[in-house]
Amino acid sequence: MDQDDSKNQKVQVVGQGDNRSLSLLDQNKISDAEQELANLDTEETKIDNEKGEESNEVEQPKSLQCDECGKKFKSETEVEFHAVKSGHQSFSESTEEIQPLTEDDKREQLRKLEERIKQRRLEREELEKKSAIEREKQRRKTGQELTLAKQKMEEEEIKRLAEQKRKEKLEEKMARQRVLEEIERDKQARKEKFNIGPPAVAAPSPPSQPVQEVSIPKGVRYSQHRLQIRLTNGQTLTNSFGASEALAAVRLYIELNRTDGGLPFSLMTTFPRKVFTEEDMQKPLKALGLVPSAVLTVTKPQ
């Protein structure tokens, strides 16, 4: 019985040892599997992190880019300024970071900016010169147009005055013709009534021999006056006029028969010396003392 018990105990001890060995093997296998899984989890986590970093980098742009000219900008304000200045409308985000300018870059940009300002100034000066030339051309053109318009107005005024003067001369000629016809009828009537011949033109007489006027005896009345008229060229006209005729009739007679030109003139007597005025032209000859005969001298207007 004791031997059987000891055998059973040995078998139990051996059985327990085998179970422990199996348990250790299983635990080692489990630990290796768990370590492998942990490594896989670590690698997956690392890959996920890398992907997350890449996705974060894509989702966070660092600048803005113009699709038309390729220029990059830091802010939307610069983009708006560029769009207004250049007229470009297509822009996109860019992951490229704009590097800060170095001192050389700043100097280069300053130089380009100064050249651009200089170029703009030259272009503005050239534009101002062209504008000044155009204004001068326009001013000269306007001046020429005004001059032509003024000349045209002056020519029209001259034509109008010439036409008016022609009409006045025509009217004056017609009026003189009517007066001439009236005088001719009056002369014809006097000729038929008093049997007086046409006026005789005497030879020039020296001015140093004045013709003495005949004094009028009191109580004697004369219906006719015989006048001798000395012209400026030395010739004389002689004619008879009615006592009641005005001195204007004598002046008209001189204008129609004179041979010394057509300049304006005045009438005067040498003894006594008297220059007749416009008021005297309406007075009758007998009221002026030119009866029964007298000498009148044609002189320059006084």
C-alpha positions as CSV (number, residue, x, y, z in Angstrom):
1,M,0.0,0.0,0.0
2,D,2.8,2.4,0.8
3,Q,4.5,1.7,-2.5
4,D,1.3,2.3,-4.4
5,D,0.9,5.6,-2.6
6,S,4.4,6.7,-3.3
7,K,4.0,5.8,-7.0
8,N,0.8,7.8,-7.1
9,Q,2.5,10.7,-5.5
10,K,5.4,10.5,-8.1
11,V,2.8,10.4,-10.9
12,Q,1.0,13.4,-9.4
13,V,4.3,15.3,-9.1
14,V,5.2,14.5,-12.7
15,G,1.8,15.4,-13.8
16,Q,2.0,18.7,-12.0
17,G,5.4,19.4,-13.5
18,D,4.1,18.8,-17.0
19,N,1.2,21.1,-16.4
20,R,3.5,23.8,-15.2
21,S,5.7,23.4,-18.4
22,L,2.7,23.7,-20.6
23,S,1.5,26.8,-18.7
24,L,4.9,28.5,-19.2
25,L,4.9,27.7,-22.9
26,D,1.5,29.1,-23.3
27,Q,2.4,32.2,-21.4
28,N,5.5,32.7,-23.6
29,K,3.4,32.3,-26.8
30,I,0.8,34.7,-25.5
31,S,3.5,37.3,-24.5
32,D,5.1,37.1,-28.0
33,A,1.7,37.5,-29.6
34,E,0.9,40.4,-27.4
35,Q,4.3,42.0,-28.2
36,E,3.8,41.5,-31.9
37,L,0.3,43.0,-31.7
38,A,1.7,45.9,-29.7
39,N,4.4,46.4,-32.3
40,L,1.8,46.4,-35.0
41,D,-0.3,48.9,-33.1
42,T,2.7,51.1,-32.7
43,E,3.5,50.9,-36.4
44,E,-0.1,51.6,-37.3
45,T,-0.2,54.5,-34.9
46,K,3.0,55.9,-36.4
47,I,1.6,55.6,-39.9
48,D,-1.6,57.2,-38.8
49,N,0.3,60.0,-37.2
50,E,2.4,60.6,-40.3
51,K,-0.8,60.6,-42.4
52,G,-2.3,63.0,-39.9
53,E,0.7,65.3,-40.1
54,E,0.6,65.2,-44.0
55,S,-3.1,65.9,-43.9
56,N,-2.5,68.7,-41.4
57,E,0.2,70.1,-43.7
58,V,-2.2,70.1,-46.7
59,E,-5.1,71.6,-44.8
60,Q,-3.0,74.6,-43.6
61,P,-1.8,76.7,-46.6
62,K,1.0,79.1,-45.9
63,S,0.4,81.6,-48.7
64,L,-1.9,82.7,-51.6
65,Q,-0.9,82.5,-55.2
66,C,-2.1,84.3,-58.4
67,D,-2.9,81.6,-61.0
68,E,-2.4,84.1,-63.8
69,C,1.0,85.5,-63.0
70,G,2.3,83.1,-60.3
71,K,2.9,85.8,-57.7
72,K,2.5,84.8,-54.1
73,F,1.0,86.9,-51.3
74,K,0.9,86.7,-47.5
75,S,-2.6,88.1,-46.9
76,E,-5.9,88.7,-48.6
77,T,-5.3,92.5,-48.5
78,E,-2.3,92.0,-50.8
79,V,-4.4,89.8,-53.0
80,E,-7.1,92.4,-53.3
81,F,-4.6,95.1,-54.0
82,H,-3.0,92.9,-56.7
83,A,-6.4,92.1,-58.2
84,V,-7.3,95.9,-58.4
85,K,-4.0,96.8,-59.8
86,S,-3.5,94.1,-62.4
87,G,-7.1,93.0,-63.1
88,H,-6.3,89.3,-62.3
89,Q,-9.2,87.3,-60.9
90,S,-8.0,83.8,-60.4
91,F,-6.2,83.0,-57.1
92,S,-5.5,79.8,-55.1
93,E,-4.0,78.7,-51.8
94,S,-0.4,77.5,-51.7
95,T,1.6,75.5,-49.1
96,E,4.8,77.2,-50.1
97,E,5.9,79.6,-47.4
98,I,7.1,83.1,-48.5
99,Q,10.6,83.5,-47.3
100,P,11.5,86.8,-45.6
101,L,13.5,89.2,-47.8
102,T,17.2,89.5,-47.3
103,E,19.0,92.8,-47.4
104,D,20.1,92.2,-51.0
105,D,16.5,91.3,-52.0
106,K,15.3,94.5,-50.3
107,R,17.9,96.6,-52.1
108,E,16.9,95.0,-55.4
109,Q,13.2,95.6,-54.8
110,L,14.0,99.2,-53.9
111,R,16.0,99.7,-57.0
112,K,13.2,98.2,-59.2
113,L,10.7,100.4,-57.4
114,E,12.8,103.5,-58.0
115,E,13.2,102.6,-61.7
116,R,9.4,102.0,-62.0
117,I,8.7,105.4,-60.3
118,K,11.1,107.0,-62.7
119,Q,9.5,105.4,-65.7
120,R,6.1,106.4,-64.5
121,R,7.3,110.0,-64.0
122,L,8.7,110.0,-67.6
123,E,5.5,108.6,-69.0
124,R,3.5,111.2,-67.1
125,E,5.7,114.0,-68.3
126,E,5.4,112.7,-71.9
127,L,1.7,112.5,-71.5
128,E,1.6,116.1,-70.2
129,K,3.7,117.3,-73.1
130,K,1.3,115.6,-75.6
131,S,-1.7,117.1,-73.8
132,A,-0.1,120.5,-73.9
133,I,0.6,120.2,-77.6
134,E,-3.0,119.1,-78.2
135,R,-4.3,122.0,-76.1
136,E,-2.1,124.4,-78.1
137,K,-3.3,122.9,-81.4
138,Q,-6.9,123.3,-80.2
139,R,-6.3,126.9,-79.1
140,R,-4.7,127.8,-82.4
141,K,-7.6,126.1,-84.3
142,T,-10.1,128.0,-82.2
143,G,-8.2,131.2,-82.8
144,Q,-8.2,130.6,-86.5
145,E,-11.9,129.8,-86.5
146,L,-12.6,133.0,-84.5
147,T,-10.4,135.0,-86.9
148,L,-12.2,133.5,-89.9
149,A,-15.6,134.2,-88.3
150,K,-14.5,137.8,-87.5
151,Q,-13.2,138.3,-91.1
152,K,-16.5,136.9,-92.4
153,M,-18.5,139.3,-90.2
154,E,-16.4,142.2,-91.3
155,E,-16.8,141.3,-95.0
156,E,-20.5,141.0,-94.5
157,E,-20.6,144.3,-92.7
158,I,-18.5,145.9,-95.5
159,K,-20.9,144.5,-98.1
160,R,-23.9,145.7,-96.1
161,L,-22.4,149.2,-95.8
162,A,-21.5,149.2,-99.4
163,E,-25.0,148.2,-100.4
164,Q,-26.4,150.8,-98.1
165,K,-24.1,153.5,-99.5
166,R,-25.0,152.4,-103.0
167,K,-28.7,152.8,-102.2
168,E,-28.1,156.2,-100.6
169,K,-26.1,157.3,-103.6
170,L,-28.9,156.1,-105.9
171,E,-31.5,157.9,-103.8
172,E,-29.3,161.0,-103.7
173,K,-28.9,160.8,-107.5
174,M,-32.6,160.5,-108.0
175,A,-33.3,163.4,-105.6
176,R,-30.7,165.5,-107.4
177,Q,-32.2,164.5,-110.7
178,R,-35.6,165.7,-109.5
179,V,-34.1,169.0,-108.3
180,L,-32.2,169.3,-111.5
181,E,-35.4,168.8,-113.5
182,E,-37.2,171.3,-111.2
183,I,-34.4,173.8,-111.7
184,E,-34.5,173.2,-115.4
185,R,-38.2,173.9,-115.5
186,D,-37.7,177.0,-113.4
187,K,-34.9,178.2,-115.7
188,Q,-37.0,177.5,-118.7
189,A,-39.9,179.4,-117.2
190,R,-37.6,182.4,-116.4
191,K,-36.1,182.2,-119.8
192,E,-39.5,182.3,-121.4
193,K,-40.6,185.1,-119.1
194,F,-37.5,187.3,-119.2
195,N,-35.8,186.0,-122.3
196,I,-32.5,185.2,-120.4
197,G,-29.8,183.2,-122.2
198,P,-27.7,180.3,-120.7
199,P,-25.0,181.1,-118.1
200,A,-21.8,182.2,-119.6
201,V,-18.4,180.9,-118.3
202,A,-16.0,183.8,-118.1
203,A,-12.2,183.6,-118.3
204,P,-10.2,183.4,-115.1
205,S,-9.8,186.7,-113.5
206,P,-7.0,187.6,-111.0
207,P,-8.2,187.8,-107.4
208,S,-6.5,191.2,-107.0
209,Q,-9.4,192.9,-108.9
210,P,-12.5,192.5,-106.7
211,V,-15.9,193.3,-108.3
212,Q,-17.6,196.2,-106.7
213,E,-21.1,195.5,-105.5
214,V,-23.8,197.9,-106.7
215,S,-25.5,199.8,-103.9
216,I,-29.3,199.5,-103.8
217,P,-31.0,202.9,-104.1
218,K,-33.8,203.3,-101.6
219,G,-37.3,202.8,-102.9
220,V,-36.1,200.6,-105.8
221,R,-37.3,197.0,-106.0
222,Y,-35.6,194.3,-108.1
223,S,-37.2,191.0,-109.1
224,Q,-34.0,189.6,-110.6
225,H,-30.5,189.3,-109.2
226,R,-27.5,188.8,-111.3
227,L,-24.7,186.9,-109.5
228,Q,-21.2,186.3,-110.5
229,I,-19.6,183.2,-108.8
230,R,-15.9,182.7,-108.6
231,L,-14.8,179.1,-108.5
232,T,-11.7,177.7,-106.8
233,N,-10.0,177.1,-110.1
234,G,-10.3,180.8,-111.1
235,Q,-13.2,180.4,-113.5
236,T,-16.5,182.2,-112.9
237,L,-20.2,181.4,-113.4
238,T,-22.8,184.0,-114.1
239,N,-26.6,183.6,-113.7
240,S,-29.7,185.5,-112.7
241,F,-31.9,184.4,-109.8
242,G,-35.2,185.6,-108.4
243,A,-35.2,188.0,-105.5
244,S,-37.2,185.7,-103.4
245,E,-35.0,182.6,-104.1
246,A,-33.0,181.3,-101.2
247,L,-29.3,181.1,-101.2
248,A,-29.6,177.3,-101.3
249,A,-30.7,177.6,-104.9
250,V,-27.5,179.4,-105.7
251,R,-25.5,176.6,-104.0
252,L,-27.4,173.9,-105.9
253,Y,-26.7,175.8,-109.2
254,I,-23.0,175.8,-108.3
255,E,-23.0,172.1,-107.5
256,L,-24.6,171.3,-110.9
257,N,-22.4,173.6,-113.0
258,R,-19.0,173.9,-111.3
259,T,-15.8,172.9,-113.1
260,D,-13.4,172.7,-110.1
261,G,-14.4,169.3,-108.7
262,G,-17.0,168.1,-106.2
263,L,-15.5,168.9,-102.8
264,P,-17.6,170.6,-100.2
265,F,-17.5,174.4,-100.2
266,S,-18.8,177.6,-98.5
267,L,-19.9,180.9,-100.1
268,M,-18.6,184.3,-99.1
269,T,-18.5,187.9,-100.3
270,T,-15.2,189.7,-100.4
271,F,-16.5,193.3,-99.9
272,P,-17.8,193.4,-97.4
273,R,-16.2,190.2,-96.2
274,K,-18.9,187.7,-95.0
275,V,-19.1,183.9,-94.9
276,F,-22.6,182.6,-95.3
277,T,-23.7,179.8,-92.8
278,E,-26.2,177.1,-93.1
279,E,-28.8,179.4,-91.6
280,D,-28.2,181.9,-94.4
281,M,-28.9,179.2,-97.0
282,Q,-32.7,179.4,-96.2
283,K,-32.8,183.2,-96.5
284,P,-33.8,184.9,-99.7
285,L,-31.2,186.8,-101.7
286,K,-32.7,190.2,-101.1
287,A,-32.5,189.7,-97.4
288,L,-28.8,188.9,-97.7
289,G,-28.2,192.1,-99.7
290,L,-27.2,190.3,-102.9
291,V,-29.2,192.7,-105.2
292,P,-29.3,193.8,-107.9
293,S,-25.9,192.1,-108.4
294,A,-23.1,190.6,-106.4
295,V,-20.0,188.5,-106.5
296,L,-19.8,185.3,-104.5
297,T,-16.6,183.4,-103.9
298,V,-16.4,179.6,-103.5
299,T,-14.1,178.7,-100.6
300,K,-13.3,175.7,-98.4
301,P,-15.8,174.9,-95.7
302,Q,-15.4,177.2,-92.7
